Amino acid sequence: MSTTETASLMSRDSAAADPVIEARRKRAKRTALLLGGIALLVYVGFIVLTGMGR
C-alpha cells in the first residue's frame, strides 16, 4: 500500500469517527429519502390521475 493510500484511509477513518460529519450524513440521508418518497408519490399520483381520466 502506498503512502497516499494509507493517508487516504487514515483521513477516511478519522472522518467516519467525527460525530459532526456523521450527524451531517444522517441528515443528508434522511433528506434524500424524504425527497425520494415525495417524488415517488408525485409519480404514482400522475399515473393514477391519467389512468382514471380514461
ModelCIF file with pLDDT and N, C-alpha, C, O atoms, coordinates in Angstrom:
data_MODEL
#
_entry.id   MODEL 
#
_entity.id                         1 
_entity.type                       polymer 
_entity.pdbx_number_of_molecules   1 
#
_entity_poly.entity_id                      1 
_entity_poly.type                           'polypeptide(L)' 
_entity_poly.nstd_linkage                   no 
_entity_poly.nstd_monomer                   no 
_entity_poly.pdbx_seq_one_letter_code       MSTTETASLMSRDSAAADPVIEARRKRAKRTALLLGGIALLVYVGFIVLTGMGR 
_entity_poly.pdbx_seq_one_letter_code_can   MSTTETASLMSRDSAAADPVIEARRKRAKRTALLLGGIALLVYVGFIVLTGMGR 
_entity_poly.pdbx_strand_id                 A 
#
loop_
_entity_poly_seq.entity_id 
_entity_poly_seq.num 
_entity_poly_seq.mon_id 
_entity_poly_seq.hetero 
1 1  MET n 
1 2  SER n 
1 3  THR n 
1 4  THR n 
1 5  GLU n 
1 6  THR n 
1 7  ALA n 
1 8  SER n 
1 9  LEU n 
1 10 MET n 
1 11 SER n 
1 12 ARG n 
1 13 ASP n 
1 14 SER n 
1 15 ALA n 
1 16 ALA n 
1 17 ALA n 
1 18 ASP n 
1 19 PRO n 
1 20 VAL n 
1 21 ILE n 
1 22 GLU n 
1 23 ALA n 
1 24 ARG n 
1 25 ARG n 
1 26 LYS n 
1 27 ARG n 
1 28 ALA n 
1 29 LYS n 
1 30 ARG n 
1 31 THR n 
1 32 ALA n 
1 33 LEU n 
1 34 LEU n 
1 35 LEU n 
1 36 GLY n 
1 37 GLY n 
1 38 ILE n 
1 39 ALA n 
1 40 LEU n 
1 41 LEU n 
1 42 VAL n 
1 43 TYR n 
1 44 VAL n 
1 45 GLY n 
1 46 PHE n 
1 47 ILE n 
1 48 VAL n 
1 49 LEU n 
1 50 THR n 
1 51 GLY n 
1 52 MET n 
1 53 GLY n 
1 54 ARG n 
#
_struct_asym.id          A 
_struct_asym.entity_id   1 
#
loop_
_ma_qa_metric.id 
_ma_qa_metric.mode 
_ma_qa_metric.name 
_ma_qa_metric.software_group_id 
_ma_qa_metric.type 
1 global pLDDT . pLDDT 
2 local  pLDDT . pLDDT 
#
_ma_qa_metric_global.metric_id      1 
_ma_qa_metric_global.metric_value   82.54 
_ma_qa_metric_global.model_id       1 
_ma_qa_metric_global.ordinal_id     1 
#
loop_
_ma_qa_metric_local.label_asym_id 
_ma_qa_metric_local.label_comp_id 
_ma_qa_metric_local.label_seq_id 
_ma_qa_metric_local.metric_id 
_ma_qa_metric_local.metric_value 
_ma_qa_metric_local.model_id 
_ma_qa_metric_local.ordinal_id 
A MET 1  2 53.00 1 1  
A SER 2  2 60.00 1 2  
A THR 3  2 60.00 1 3  
A THR 4  2 61.00 1 4  
A GLU 5  2 62.00 1 5  
A THR 6  2 57.00 1 6  
A ALA 7  2 54.00 1 7  
A SER 8  2 57.00 1 8  
A LEU 9  2 58.00 1 9  
A MET 10 2 54.00 1 10 
A SER 11 2 57.00 1 11 
A ARG 12 2 59.00 1 12 
A ASP 13 2 61.00 1 13 
A SER 14 2 61.00 1 14 
A ALA 15 2 58.00 1 15 
A ALA 16 2 63.00 1 16 
A ALA 17 2 75.00 1 17 
A ASP 18 2 90.00 1 18 
A PRO 19 2 91.00 1 19 
A VAL 20 2 93.00 1 20 
A ILE 21 2 94.00 1 21 
A GLU 22 2 95.00 1 22 
A ALA 23 2 94.00 1 23 
A ARG 24 2 95.00 1 24 
A ARG 25 2 96.00 1 25 
A LYS 26 2 96.00 1 26 
A ARG 27 2 97.00 1 27 
A ALA 28 2 97.00 1 28 
A LYS 29 2 98.00 1 29 
A ARG 30 2 98.00 1 30 
A THR 31 2 98.00 1 31 
A ALA 32 2 98.00 1 32 
A LEU 33 2 98.00 1 33 
A LEU 34 2 98.00 1 34 
A LEU 35 2 98.00 1 35 
A GLY 36 2 98.00 1 36 
A GLY 37 2 98.00 1 37 
A ILE 38 2 98.00 1 38 
A ALA 39 2 98.00 1 39 
A LEU 40 2 98.00 1 40 
A LEU 41 2 98.00 1 41 
A VAL 42 2 97.00 1 42 
A TYR 43 2 96.00 1 43 
A VAL 44 2 95.00 1 44 
A GLY 45 2 95.00 1 45 
A PHE 46 2 94.00 1 46 
A ILE 47 2 92.00 1 47 
A VAL 48 2 92.00 1 48 
A LEU 49 2 91.00 1 49 
A THR 50 2 91.00 1 50 
A GLY 51 2 88.00 1 51 
A MET 52 2 76.00 1 52 
A GLY 53 2 65.00 1 53 
A ARG 54 2 63.00 1 54 
#
loop_
_atom_site.group_PDB 
_atom_site.id 
_atom_site.type_symbol 
_atom_site.label_atom_id 
_atom_site.label_alt_id 
_atom_site.label_comp_id 
_atom_site.label_asym_id 
_atom_site.label_entity_id 
_atom_site.label_seq_id 
_atom_site.pdbx_PDB_ins_code 
_atom_site.Cartn_x 
_atom_site.Cartn_y 
_atom_site.Cartn_z 
_atom_site.occupancy 
_atom_site.B_iso_or_equiv 
_atom_site.pdbx_formal_charge 
_atom_site.auth_seq_id 
_atom_site.auth_comp_id 
_atom_site.auth_asym_id 
_atom_site.auth_atom_id 
_atom_site.pdbx_PDB_model_num 
ATOM 1   N N  . MET A 1 1  ? 0.850   -1.172 0.000   1.00 53.00 ? 1  MET A N  1 
ATOM 2   C CA . MET A 1 1  ? 0.000   0.000  0.000   1.00 53.00 ? 1  MET A CA 1 
ATOM 3   C C  . MET A 1 1  ? 0.896   1.236  0.000   1.00 53.00 ? 1  MET A C  1 
ATOM 4   O O  . MET A 1 1  ? 1.852   1.313  0.771   1.00 53.00 ? 1  MET A O  1 
ATOM 5   N N  . SER A 1 2  ? 0.590   2.184  -0.852  1.00 60.00 ? 2  SER A N  1 
ATOM 6   C CA . SER A 1 2  ? 1.426   3.377  -0.936  1.00 60.00 ? 2  SER A CA 1 
ATOM 7   C C  . SER A 1 2  ? 1.081   4.353  0.189   1.00 60.00 ? 2  SER A C  1 
ATOM 8   O O  . SER A 1 2  ? 0.088   4.193  0.899   1.00 60.00 ? 2  SER A O  1 
ATOM 9   N N  . THR A 1 3  ? 1.920   5.350  0.321   1.00 60.00 ? 3  THR A N  1 
ATOM 10  C CA . THR A 1 3  ? 1.725   6.350  1.381   1.00 60.00 ? 3  THR A CA 1 
ATOM 11  C C  . THR A 1 3  ? 0.442   7.144  1.166   1.00 60.00 ? 3  THR A C  1 
ATOM 12  O O  . THR A 1 3  ? -0.257  7.473  2.125   1.00 60.00 ? 3  THR A O  1 
ATOM 13  N N  . THR A 1 4  ? 0.134   7.451  -0.090  1.00 61.00 ? 4  THR A N  1 
ATOM 14  C CA . THR A 1 4  ? -1.097  8.208  -0.362  1.00 61.00 ? 4  THR A CA 1 
ATOM 15  C C  . THR A 1 4  ? -2.332  7.389  -0.025  1.00 61.00 ? 4  THR A C  1 
ATOM 16  O O  . THR A 1 4  ? -3.307  7.919  0.508   1.00 61.00 ? 4  THR A O  1 
ATOM 17  N N  . GLU A 1 5  ? -2.293  6.099  -0.334  1.00 62.00 ? 5  GLU A N  1 
ATOM 18  C CA . GLU A 1 5  ? -3.435  5.249  0.008   1.00 62.00 ? 5  GLU A CA 1 
ATOM 19  C C  . GLU A 1 5  ? -3.604  5.171  1.516   1.00 62.00 ? 5  GLU A C  1 
ATOM 20  O O  . GLU A 1 5  ? -4.726  5.218  2.020   1.00 62.00 ? 5  GLU A O  1 
ATOM 21  N N  . THR A 1 6  ? -2.506  5.054  2.229   1.00 57.00 ? 6  THR A N  1 
ATOM 22  C CA . THR A 1 6  ? -2.568  4.986  3.688   1.00 57.00 ? 6  THR A CA 1 
ATOM 23  C C  . THR A 1 6  ? -3.117  6.290  4.250   1.00 57.00 ? 6  THR A C  1 
ATOM 24  O O  . THR A 1 6  ? -3.964  6.273  5.144   1.00 57.00 ? 6  THR A O  1 
ATOM 25  N N  . ALA A 1 7  ? -2.642  7.421  3.735   1.00 54.00 ? 7  ALA A N  1 
ATOM 26  C CA . ALA A 1 7  ? -3.128  8.721  4.205   1.00 54.00 ? 7  ALA A CA 1 
ATOM 27  C C  . ALA A 1 7  ? -4.611  8.883  3.901   1.00 54.00 ? 7  ALA A C  1 
ATOM 28  O O  . ALA A 1 7  ? -5.364  9.426  4.709   1.00 54.00 ? 7  ALA A O  1 
ATOM 29  N N  . SER A 1 8  ? -5.023  8.405  2.728   1.00 57.00 ? 8  SER A N  1 
ATOM 30  C CA . SER A 1 8  ? -6.428  8.499  2.360   1.00 57.00 ? 8  SER A CA 1 
ATOM 31  C C  . SER A 1 8  ? -7.293  7.665  3.296   1.00 57.00 ? 8  SER A C  1 
ATOM 32  O O  . SER A 1 8  ? -8.351  8.114  3.736   1.00 57.00 ? 8  SER A O  1 
ATOM 33  N N  . LEU A 1 9  ? -6.844  6.461  3.597   1.00 58.00 ? 9  LEU A N  1 
ATOM 34  C CA . LEU A 1 9  ? -7.592  5.598  4.511   1.00 58.00 ? 9  LEU A CA 1 
ATOM 35  C C  . LEU A 1 9  ? -7.640  6.190  5.908   1.00 58.00 ? 9  LEU A C  1 
ATOM 36  O O  . LEU A 1 9  ? -8.667  6.113  6.583   1.00 58.00 ? 9  LEU A O  1 
ATOM 37  N N  . MET A 1 10 ? -6.538  6.779  6.346   1.00 54.00 ? 10 MET A N  1 
ATOM 38  C CA . MET A 1 10 ? -6.498  7.359  7.689   1.00 54.00 ? 10 MET A CA 1 
ATOM 39  C C  . MET A 1 10 ? -7.452  8.544  7.786   1.00 54.00 ? 10 MET A C  1 
ATOM 40  O O  . MET A 1 10 ? -8.154  8.691  8.787   1.00 54.00 ? 10 MET A O  1 
ATOM 41  N N  . SER A 1 11 ? -7.487  9.395  6.753   1.00 57.00 ? 11 SER A N  1 
ATOM 42  C CA . SER A 1 11 ? -8.390  10.547 6.801   1.00 57.00 ? 11 SER A CA 1 
ATOM 43  C C  . SER A 1 11 ? -9.838  10.092 6.719   1.00 57.00 ? 11 SER A C  1 
ATOM 44  O O  . SER A 1 11 ? -10.715 10.706 7.327   1.00 57.00 ? 11 SER A O  1 
ATOM 45  N N  . ARG A 1 12 ? -10.098 9.022  5.974   1.00 59.00 ? 12 ARG A N  1 
ATOM 46  C CA . ARG A 1 12 ? -11.451 8.489  5.885   1.00 59.00 ? 12 ARG A CA 1 
ATOM 47  C C  . ARG A 1 12 ? -11.893 7.939  7.236   1.00 59.00 ? 12 ARG A C  1 
ATOM 48  O O  . ARG A 1 12 ? -13.038 8.138  7.642   1.00 59.00 ? 12 ARG A O  1 
ATOM 49  N N  . ASP A 1 13 ? -10.995 7.250  7.934   1.00 61.00 ? 13 ASP A N  1 
ATOM 50  C CA . ASP A 1 13 ? -11.321 6.712  9.253   1.00 61.00 ? 13 ASP A CA 1 
ATOM 51  C C  . ASP A 1 13 ? -11.577 7.823  10.261  1.00 61.00 ? 13 ASP A C  1 
ATOM 52  O O  . ASP A 1 13 ? -12.499 7.728  11.071  1.00 61.00 ? 13 ASP A O  1 
ATOM 53  N N  . SER A 1 14 ? -10.768 8.874  10.214  1.00 61.00 ? 14 SER A N  1 
ATOM 54  C CA . SER A 1 14 ? -10.966 9.969  11.158  1.00 61.00 ? 14 SER A CA 1 
ATOM 55  C C  . SER A 1 14 ? -12.255 10.729 10.843  1.00 61.00 ? 14 SER A C  1 
ATOM 56  O O  . SER A 1 14 ? -12.927 11.219 11.750  1.00 61.00 ? 14 SER A O  1 
ATOM 57  N N  . ALA A 1 15 ? -12.595 10.825 9.563   1.00 58.00 ? 15 ALA A N  1 
ATOM 58  C CA . ALA A 1 15 ? -13.849 11.491 9.175   1.00 58.00 ? 15 ALA A CA 1 
ATOM 59  C C  . ALA A 1 15 ? -15.044 10.672 9.632   1.00 58.00 ? 15 ALA A C  1 
ATOM 60  O O  . ALA A 1 15 ? -16.063 11.228 10.043  1.00 58.00 ? 15 ALA A O  1 
ATOM 61  N N  . ALA A 1 16 ? -14.922 9.354  9.562   1.00 63.00 ? 16 ALA A N  1 
ATOM 62  C CA . ALA A 1 16 ? -16.028 8.487  9.974   1.00 63.00 ? 16 ALA A CA 1 
ATOM 63  C C  . ALA A 1 16 ? -16.239 8.563  11.480  1.00 63.00 ? 16 ALA A C  1 
ATOM 64  O O  . ALA A 1 16 ? -17.352 8.351  11.962  1.00 63.00 ? 16 ALA A O  1 
ATOM 65  N N  . ALA A 1 17 ? -15.187 8.862  12.222  1.00 75.00 ? 17 ALA A N  1 
ATOM 66  C CA . ALA A 1 17 ? -15.288 8.920  13.669  1.00 75.00 ? 17 ALA A CA 1 
ATOM 67  C C  . ALA A 1 17 ? -15.793 10.290 14.150  1.00 75.00 ? 17 ALA A C  1 
ATOM 68  O O  . ALA A 1 17 ? -16.187 10.424 15.309  1.00 75.00 ? 17 ALA A O  1 
ATOM 69  N N  . ASP A 1 18 ? -15.786 11.284 13.296  1.00 90.00 ? 18 ASP A N  1 
ATOM 70  C CA . ASP A 1 18 ? -16.201 12.631 13.680  1.00 90.00 ? 18 ASP A CA 1 
ATOM 71  C C  . ASP A 1 18 ? -17.724 12.679 13.821  1.00 90.00 ? 18 ASP A C  1 
ATOM 72  O O  . ASP A 1 18 ? -18.436 12.438 12.846  1.00 90.00 ? 18 ASP A O  1 
ATOM 73  N N  . PRO A 1 19 ? -18.229 12.983 15.008  1.00 91.00 ? 19 PRO A N  1 
ATOM 74  C CA . PRO A 1 19 ? -19.686 12.983 15.206  1.00 91.00 ? 19 PRO A CA 1 
ATOM 75  C C  . PRO A 1 19 ? -20.413 14.057 14.402  1.00 91.00 ? 19 PRO A C  1 
ATOM 76  O O  . PRO A 1 19 ? -21.575 13.874 14.041  1.00 91.00 ? 19 PRO A O  1 
ATOM 77  N N  . VAL A 1 20 ? -19.753 15.159 14.120  1.00 93.00 ? 20 VAL A N  1 
ATOM 78  C CA . VAL A 1 20 ? -20.395 16.227 13.342  1.00 93.00 ? 20 VAL A CA 1 
ATOM 79  C C  . VAL A 1 20 ? -20.640 15.748 11.910  1.00 93.00 ? 20 VAL A C  1 
ATOM 80  O O  . VAL A 1 20 ? -21.712 15.967 11.347  1.00 93.00 ? 20 VAL A O  1 
ATOM 81  N N  . ILE A 1 21 ? -19.645 15.099 11.338  1.00 94.00 ? 21 ILE A N  1 
ATOM 82  C CA . ILE A 1 21 ? -19.790 14.599 9.969   1.00 94.00 ? 21 ILE A CA 1 
ATOM 83  C C  . ILE A 1 21 ? -20.818 13.481 9.923   1.00 94.00 ? 21 ILE A C  1 
ATOM 84  O O  . ILE A 1 21 ? -21.612 13.404 8.985   1.00 94.00 ? 21 ILE A O  1 
ATOM 85  N N  . GLU A 1 22 ? -20.811 12.615 10.926  1.00 95.00 ? 22 GLU A N  1 
ATOM 86  C CA . GLU A 1 22 ? -21.800 11.531 10.974  1.00 95.00 ? 22 GLU A CA 1 
ATOM 87  C C  . GLU A 1 22 ? -23.216 12.088 11.066  1.00 95.00 ? 22 GLU A C  1 
ATOM 88  O O  . GLU A 1 22 ? -24.122 11.589 10.399  1.00 95.00 ? 22 GLU A O  1 
ATOM 89  N N  . ALA A 1 23 ? -23.409 13.110 11.881  1.00 94.00 ? 23 ALA A N  1 
ATOM 90  C CA . ALA A 1 23 ? -24.736 13.720 12.009  1.00 94.00 ? 23 ALA A CA 1 
ATOM 91  C C  . ALA A 1 23 ? -25.158 14.368 10.691  1.00 94.00 ? 23 ALA A C  1 
ATOM 92  O O  . ALA A 1 23 ? -26.324 14.304 10.300  1.00 94.00 ? 23 ALA A O  1 
ATOM 93  N N  . ARG A 1 24 ? -24.201 14.988 10.017  1.00 95.00 ? 24 ARG A N  1 
ATOM 94  C CA . ARG A 1 24 ? -24.497 15.620 8.732   1.00 95.00 ? 24 ARG A CA 1 
ATOM 95  C C  . ARG A 1 24 ? -24.894 14.577 7.692   1.00 95.00 ? 24 ARG A C  1 
ATOM 96  O O  . ARG A 1 24 ? -25.819 14.792 6.909   1.00 95.00 ? 24 ARG A O  1 
ATOM 97  N N  . ARG A 1 25 ? -24.189 13.448 7.690   1.00 96.00 ? 25 ARG A N  1 
ATOM 98  C CA . ARG A 1 25 ? -24.523 12.367 6.760   1.00 96.00 ? 25 ARG A CA 1 
ATOM 99  C C  . ARG A 1 25 ? -25.902 11.800 7.044   1.00 96.00 ? 25 ARG A C  1 
ATOM 100 O O  . ARG A 1 25 ? -26.657 11.486 6.123   1.00 96.00 ? 25 ARG A O  1 
ATOM 101 N N  . LYS A 1 26 ? -26.227 11.672 8.325   1.00 96.00 ? 26 LYS A N  1 
ATOM 102 C CA . LYS A 1 26 ? -27.532 11.133 8.710   1.00 96.00 ? 26 LYS A CA 1 
ATOM 103 C C  . LYS A 1 26 ? -28.650 12.067 8.241   1.00 96.00 ? 26 LYS A C  1 
ATOM 104 O O  . LYS A 1 26 ? -29.663 11.606 7.714   1.00 96.00 ? 26 LYS A O  1 
ATOM 105 N N  . ARG A 1 27 ? -28.470 13.374 8.430   1.00 97.00 ? 27 ARG A N  1 
ATOM 106 C CA . ARG A 1 27 ? -29.472 14.337 7.968   1.00 97.00 ? 27 ARG A CA 1 
ATOM 107 C C  . ARG A 1 27 ? -29.588 14.332 6.451   1.00 97.00 ? 27 ARG A C  1 
ATOM 108 O O  . ARG A 1 27 ? -30.692 14.426 5.914   1.00 97.00 ? 27 ARG A O  1 
ATOM 109 N N  . ALA A 1 28 ? -28.461 14.223 5.756   1.00 97.00 ? 28 ALA A N  1 
ATOM 110 C CA . ALA A 1 28 ? -28.481 14.201 4.294   1.00 97.00 ? 28 ALA A CA 1 
ATOM 111 C C  . ALA A 1 28 ? -29.209 12.959 3.787   1.00 97.00 ? 28 ALA A C  1 
ATOM 112 O O  . ALA A 1 28 ? -29.974 13.029 2.825   1.00 97.00 ? 28 ALA A O  1 
ATOM 113 N N  . LYS A 1 29 ? -28.968 11.826 4.440   1.00 98.00 ? 29 LYS A N  1 
ATOM 114 C CA . LYS A 1 29 ? -29.638 10.587 4.034   1.00 98.00 ? 29 LYS A CA 1 
ATOM 115 C C  . LYS A 1 29 ? -31.134 10.698 4.271   1.00 98.00 ? 29 LYS A C  1 
ATOM 116 O O  . LYS A 1 29 ? -31.926 10.293 3.420   1.00 98.00 ? 29 LYS A O  1 
ATOM 117 N N  . ARG A 1 30 ? -31.535 11.242 5.418   1.00 98.00 ? 30 ARG A N  1 
ATOM 118 C CA . ARG A 1 30 ? -32.954 11.410 5.735   1.00 98.00 ? 30 ARG A CA 1 
ATOM 119 C C  . ARG A 1 30 ? -33.616 12.345 4.729   1.00 98.00 ? 30 ARG A C  1 
ATOM 120 O O  . ARG A 1 30 ? -34.730 12.080 4.279   1.00 98.00 ? 30 ARG A O  1 
ATOM 121 N N  . THR A 1 31 ? -32.945 13.430 4.375   1.00 98.00 ? 31 THR A N  1 
ATOM 122 C CA . THR A 1 31 ? -33.492 14.384 3.411   1.00 98.00 ? 31 THR A CA 1 
ATOM 123 C C  . THR A 1 31 ? -33.641 13.740 2.033   1.00 98.00 ? 31 THR A C  1 
ATOM 124 O O  . THR A 1 31 ? -34.648 13.938 1.353   1.00 98.00 ? 31 THR A O  1 
ATOM 125 N N  . ALA A 1 32 ? -32.626 12.962 1.625   1.00 98.00 ? 32 ALA A N  1 
ATOM 126 C CA . ALA A 1 32 ? -32.694 12.294 0.321   1.00 98.00 ? 32 ALA A CA 1 
ATOM 127 C C  . ALA A 1 32 ? -33.839 11.292 0.279   1.00 98.00 ? 32 ALA A C  1 
ATOM 128 O O  . ALA A 1 32 ? -34.548 11.200 -0.723  1.00 98.00 ? 32 ALA A O  1 
ATOM 129 N N  . LEU A 1 33 ? -34.022 10.541 1.361   1.00 98.00 ? 33 LEU A N  1 
ATOM 130 C CA . LEU A 1 33 ? -35.123 9.573  1.396   1.00 98.00 ? 33 LEU A CA 1 
ATOM 131 C C  . LEU A 1 33 ? -36.477 10.281 1.381   1.00 98.00 ? 33 LEU A C  1 
ATOM 132 O O  . LEU A 1 33 ? -37.407 9.826  0.716   1.00 98.00 ? 33 LEU A O  1 
ATOM 133 N N  . LEU A 1 34 ? -36.589 11.374 2.098   1.00 98.00 ? 34 LEU A N  1 
ATOM 134 C CA . LEU A 1 34 ? -37.839 12.134 2.126   1.00 98.00 ? 34 LEU A CA 1 
ATOM 135 C C  . LEU A 1 34 ? -38.174 12.684 0.742   1.00 98.00 ? 34 LEU A C  1 
ATOM 136 O O  . LEU A 1 34 ? -39.306 12.559 0.275   1.00 98.00 ? 34 LEU A O  1 
ATOM 137 N N  . LEU A 1 35 ? -37.182 13.293 0.088   1.00 98.00 ? 35 LEU A N  1 
ATOM 138 C CA . LEU A 1 35 ? -37.421 13.846 -1.251  1.00 98.00 ? 35 LEU A CA 1 
ATOM 139 C C  . LEU A 1 35 ? -37.711 12.731 -2.261  1.00 98.00 ? 35 LEU A C  1 
ATOM 140 O O  . LEU A 1 35 ? -38.535 12.904 -3.159  1.00 98.00 ? 35 LEU A O  1 
ATOM 141 N N  . GLY A 1 36 ? -37.042 11.602 -2.116  1.00 98.00 ? 36 GLY A N  1 
ATOM 142 C CA . GLY A 1 36 ? -37.310 10.462 -2.988  1.00 98.00 ? 36 GLY A CA 1 
ATOM 143 C C  . GLY A 1 36 ? -38.731 9.948  -2.806  1.00 98.00 ? 36 GLY A C  1 
ATOM 144 O O  . GLY A 1 36 ? -39.397 9.594  -3.778  1.00 98.00 ? 36 GLY A O  1 
ATOM 145 N N  . GLY A 1 37 ? -39.194 9.905  -1.557  1.00 98.00 ? 37 GLY A N  1 
ATOM 146 C CA . GLY A 1 37 ? -40.562 9.471  -1.273  1.00 98.00 ? 37 GLY A CA 1 
ATOM 147 C C  . GLY A 1 37 ? -41.589 10.420 -1.862  1.00 98.00 ? 37 GLY A C  1 
ATOM 148 O O  . GLY A 1 37 ? -42.599 9.988  -2.418  1.00 98.00 ? 37 GLY A O  1 
ATOM 149 N N  . ILE A 1 38 ? -41.331 11.709 -1.738  1.00 98.00 ? 38 ILE A N  1 
ATOM 150 C CA . ILE A 1 38 ? -42.246 12.705 -2.309  1.00 98.00 ? 38 ILE A CA 1 
ATOM 151 C C  . ILE A 1 38 ? -42.282 12.578 -3.830  1.00 98.00 ? 38 ILE A C  1 
ATOM 152 O O  . ILE A 1 38 ? -43.354 12.626 -4.435  1.00 98.00 ? 38 ILE A O  1 
ATOM 153 N N  . ALA A 1 39 ? -41.105 12.414 -4.450  1.00 98.00 ? 39 ALA A N  1 
ATOM 154 C CA . ALA A 1 39 ? -41.051 12.257 -5.906  1.00 98.00 ? 39 ALA A CA 1 
ATOM 155 C C  . ALA A 1 39 ? -41.812 11.007 -6.345  1.00 98.00 ? 39 ALA A C  1 
ATOM 156 O O  . ALA A 1 39 ? -42.505 11.023 -7.362  1.00 98.00 ? 39 ALA A O  1 
ATOM 157 N N  . LEU A 1 40 ? -41.682 9.938  -5.585  1.00 98.00 ? 40 LEU A N  1 
ATOM 158 C CA . LEU A 1 40 ? -42.399 8.704  -5.920  1.00 98.00 ? 40 LEU A CA 1 
ATOM 159 C C  . LEU A 1 40 ? -43.910 8.905  -5.816  1.00 98.00 ? 40 LEU A C  1 
ATOM 160 O O  . LEU A 1 40 ? -44.663 8.424  -6.663  1.00 98.00 ? 40 LEU A O  1 
ATOM 161 N N  . LEU A 1 41 ? -44.352 9.618  -4.776  1.00 98.00 ? 41 LEU A N  1 
ATOM 162 C CA . LEU A 1 41 ? -45.784 9.888  -4.627  1.00 98.00 ? 41 LEU A CA 1 
ATOM 163 C C  . LEU A 1 41 ? -46.325 10.735 -5.772  1.00 98.00 ? 41 LEU A C  1 
ATOM 164 O O  . LEU A 1 41 ? -47.430 10.490 -6.258  1.00 98.00 ? 41 LEU A O  1 
ATOM 165 N N  . VAL A 1 42 ? -45.559 11.723 -6.202  1.00 97.00 ? 42 VAL A N  1 
ATOM 166 C CA . VAL A 1 42 ? -45.979 12.560 -7.323  1.00 97.00 ? 42 VAL A CA 1 
ATOM 167 C C  . VAL A 1 42 ? -46.064 11.719 -8.593  1.00 97.00 ? 42 VAL A C  1 
ATOM 168 O O  . VAL A 1 42 ? -47.018 11.842 -9.361  1.00 97.00 ? 42 VAL A O  1 
ATOM 169 N N  . TYR A 1 43 ? -45.070 10.868 -8.812  1.00 96.00 ? 43 TYR A N  1 
ATOM 170 C CA . TYR A 1 43 ? -45.043 9.988  -9.985  1.00 96.00 ? 43 TYR A CA 1 
ATOM 171 C C  . TYR A 1 43 ? -46.256 9.060  -9.999  1.00 96.00 ? 43 TYR A C  1 
ATOM 172 O O  . TYR A 1 43 ? -46.950 8.947  -11.009 1.00 96.00 ? 43 TYR A O  1 
ATOM 173 N N  . VAL A 1 44 ? -46.502 8.406  -8.882  1.00 95.00 ? 44 VAL A N  1 
ATOM 174 C CA . VAL A 1 44 ? -47.655 7.484  -8.805  1.00 95.00 ? 44 VAL A CA 1 
ATOM 175 C C  . VAL A 1 44 ? -48.962 8.267  -8.938  1.00 95.00 ? 44 VAL A C  1 
ATOM 176 O O  . VAL A 1 44 ? -49.918 7.790  -9.550  1.00 95.00 ? 44 VAL A O  1 
ATOM 177 N N  . GLY A 1 45 ? -48.997 9.461  -8.366  1.00 95.00 ? 45 GLY A N  1 
ATOM 178 C CA . GLY A 1 45 ? -50.194 10.293 -8.481  1.00 95.00 ? 45 GLY A CA 1 
ATOM 179 C C  . GLY A 1 45 ? -50.532 10.626 -9.926  1.00 95.00 ? 45 GLY A C  1 
ATOM 180 O O  . GLY A 1 45 ? -51.695 10.564 -10.324 1.00 95.00 ? 45 GLY A O  1 
ATOM 181 N N  . PHE A 1 46 ? -49.518 10.980 -10.713 1.00 94.00 ? 46 PHE A N  1 
ATOM 182 C CA . PHE A 1 46 ? -49.764 11.285 -12.126 1.00 94.00 ? 46 PHE A CA 1 
ATOM 183 C C  . PHE A 1 46 ? -50.226 10.046 -12.873 1.00 94.00 ? 46 PHE A C  1 
ATOM 184 O O  . PHE A 1 46 ? -51.098 10.130 -13.738 1.00 94.00 ? 46 PHE A O  1 
ATOM 185 N N  . ILE A 1 47 ? -49.652 8.904  -12.547 1.00 92.00 ? 47 ILE A N  1 
ATOM 186 C CA . ILE A 1 47 ? -50.080 7.663  -13.210 1.00 92.00 ? 47 ILE A CA 1 
ATOM 187 C C  . ILE A 1 47 ? -51.548 7.367  -12.877 1.00 92.00 ? 47 ILE A C  1 
ATOM 188 O O  . ILE A 1 47 ? -52.331 7.010  -13.757 1.00 92.00 ? 47 ILE A O  1 
ATOM 189 N N  . VAL A 1 48 ? -51.904 7.518  -11.619 1.00 92.00 ? 48 VAL A N  1 
ATOM 190 C CA . VAL A 1 48 ? -53.287 7.244  -11.201 1.00 92.00 ? 48 VAL A CA 1 
ATOM 191 C C  . VAL A 1 48 ? -54.238 8.253  -11.848 1.00 92.00 ? 48 VAL A C  1 
ATOM 192 O O  . VAL A 1 48 ? -55.310 7.873  -12.320 1.00 92.00 ? 48 VAL A O  1 
ATOM 193 N N  . LEU A 1 49 ? -53.860 9.526  -11.875 1.00 91.00 ? 49 LEU A N  1 
ATOM 194 C CA . LEU A 1 49 ? -54.750 10.542 -12.465 1.00 91.00 ? 49 LEU A CA 1 
ATOM 195 C C  . LEU A 1 49 ? -54.954 10.311 -13.956 1.00 91.00 ? 49 LEU A C  1 
ATOM 196 O O  . LEU A 1 49 ? -56.068 10.457 -14.459 1.00 91.00 ? 49 LEU A O  1 
ATOM 197 N N  . THR A 1 50 ? -53.891 9.954  -14.664 1.00 91.00 ? 50 THR A N  1 
ATOM 198 C CA . THR A 1 50 ? -54.047 9.734  -16.119 1.00 91.00 ? 50 THR A CA 1 
ATOM 199 C C  . THR A 1 50 ? -54.790 8.440  -16.379 1.00 91.00 ? 50 THR A C  1 
ATOM 200 O O  . THR A 1 50 ? -55.502 8.336  -17.378 1.00 91.00 ? 50 THR A O  1 
ATOM 201 N N  . GLY A 1 51 ? -54.648 7.464  -15.523 1.00 88.00 ? 51 GLY A N  1 
ATOM 202 C CA . GLY A 1 51 ? -55.374 6.210  -15.681 1.00 88.00 ? 51 GLY A CA 1 
ATOM 203 C C  . GLY A 1 51 ? -56.852 6.356  -15.384 1.00 88.00 ? 51 GLY A C  1 
ATOM 204 O O  . GLY A 1 51 ? -57.684 5.704  -16.015 1.00 88.00 ? 51 GLY A O  1 
ATOM 205 N N  . MET A 1 52 ? -57.186 7.213  -14.419 1.00 76.00 ? 52 MET A N  1 
ATOM 206 C CA . MET A 1 52 ? -58.595 7.403  -14.059 1.00 76.00 ? 52 MET A CA 1 
ATOM 207 C C  . MET A 1 52 ? -59.296 8.317  -15.051 1.00 76.00 ? 52 MET A C  1 
ATOM 208 O O  . MET A 1 52 ? -60.523 8.299  -15.144 1.00 76.00 ? 52 MET A O  1 
ATOM 209 N N  . GLY A 1 53 ? -58.545 9.106  -15.785 1.00 65.00 ? 53 GLY A N  1 
ATOM 210 C CA . GLY A 1 53 ? -59.123 10.032 -16.747 1.00 65.00 ? 53 GLY A CA 1 
ATOM 211 C C  . GLY A 1 53 ? -59.634 9.343  -17.994 1.00 65.00 ? 53 GLY A C  1 
ATOM 212 O O  . GLY A 1 53 ? -60.361 9.953  -18.778 1.00 65.00 ? 53 GLY A O  1 
ATOM 213 N N  . ARG A 1 54 ? -59.278 8.107  -18.194 1.00 63.00 ? 54 ARG A N  1 
ATOM 214 C CA . ARG A 1 54 ? -59.706 7.379  -19.399 1.00 63.00 ? 54 ARG A CA 1 
ATOM 215 C C  . ARG A 1 54 ? -61.104 6.880  -19.301 1.00 63.00 ? 54 ARG A C  1 
ATOM 216 O O  . ARG A 1 54 ? -61.602 6.251  -20.235 1.00 63.00 ? 54 ARG A O  1 
#
